[in-house]
Amino acid sequence: MNQDQTMNHDTKRNIWARGLFMLLMGFAYQVTGTLLFVVTIIQFVMMLLNDAPNARLLAFGRGLGRYLQQIANFLAFASEEKPFPFSDWPSGE
């Protein structure tokens, strides 16, 4: 087997591995989107009751938003960096 065939074989293997990661990240995107919706409802209720958002939920919501952005970039091939849990959780600050 020459070098071109070896590179082609490695590329095929890498794209299948990426496909598996994309399936996992697609599932994580759906779960995270649902969680963000729940945080949104809770924040809305907190605003109604306290006239101010909950600071911890605010930071958590920002982190979820950044996580969703990382997943979307990975799924759209805009980034090769795998999102959490394969890298650090995005900060909510």
C-alpha positions in Angstrom: 0.0 0.0 0.0 1.5 3.4 -0.9 1.3 6.6 1.0 -1.7 8.0 -0.9 -3.8 4.9 -0.1 -2.7 5.0 3.6 -3.8 8.7 3.8 -7.1 8.0 2.1 -7.8 5.1 4.5 -7.0 7.3 7.5 -9.2 10.1 6.2 -12.1 7.6 5.8 -11.6 6.3 9.3 -11.5 9.9 10.7 -14.7 10.9 9.0 -16.5 7.9 10.4 -15.2 8.8 13.9 -16.3 12.4 13.4 -19.7 11.1 12.3 -20.1 9.2 15.6 -19.1 12.4 17.5 -21.6 14.3 15.5 -24.4 11.9 16.5 -23.5 12.2 20.1 -23.2 16.0 19.9 -26.6 16.2 18.1 -28.2 14.4 21.0 -26.4 16.7 23.5 -27.7 19.7 21.5 -31.3 18.5 21.9 -30.9 17.9 25.6 -29.1 21.2 26.2 -31.8 23.1 24.2 -34.5 21.6 26.4 -32.5 22.4 29.5 -32.1 26.0 28.3 -35.8 26.2 27.8 -36.4 25.1 31.4 -33.8 27.7 32.7 -35.7 30.3 30.7 -39.0 29.5 32.3 -37.5 29.5 35.7 -35.8 32.9 35.1 -39.0 34.3 33.9 -40.8 33.3 37.1 -37.9 34.7 39.1 -38.3 38.0 37.3 -42.0 38.0 38.1 -41.5 37.3 41.7 -38.3 39.2 42.6 -38.0 41.8 39.8 -34.5 40.6 39.2 -33.0 37.6 37.5 -31.2 34.9 39.5 -27.4 35.5 39.1 -26.5 31.8 39.2 -29.1 30.9 36.6 -27.9 33.8 34.5 -24.3 32.5 34.5 -25.5 29.0 33.9 -27.7 30.1 31.0 -24.8 32.0 29.4 -22.7 28.9 29.7 -25.4 26.8 28.1 -25.7 29.2 25.2 -22.0 29.1 24.6 -22.1 25.3 24.7 -24.9 25.3 22.2 -22.8 27.5 20.0 -19.8 25.2 20.3 -21.9 22.2 19.3 -23.5 24.0 16.4 -20.0 25.0 15.1 -18.8 21.4 15.4 -21.9 20.0 13.7 -21.6 22.5 10.8 -17.9 21.8 10.3 -17.0 25.3 11.3 -14.8 24.0 14.1 -12.8 20.8 14.6 -12.7 21.2 18.4 -15.0 18.8 20.1 -17.3 20.4 22.7 -17.7 19.4 26.3 -17.1 16.7 27.6 -14.1 16.4 25.2 -13.0 20.0 26.1 -13.6 22.4 29.0 -17.1 23.6 29.8 -17.6 27.2 28.5 -17.7 29.9 31.2 -20.8 31.8 31.9 -19.1 35.1 32.5 
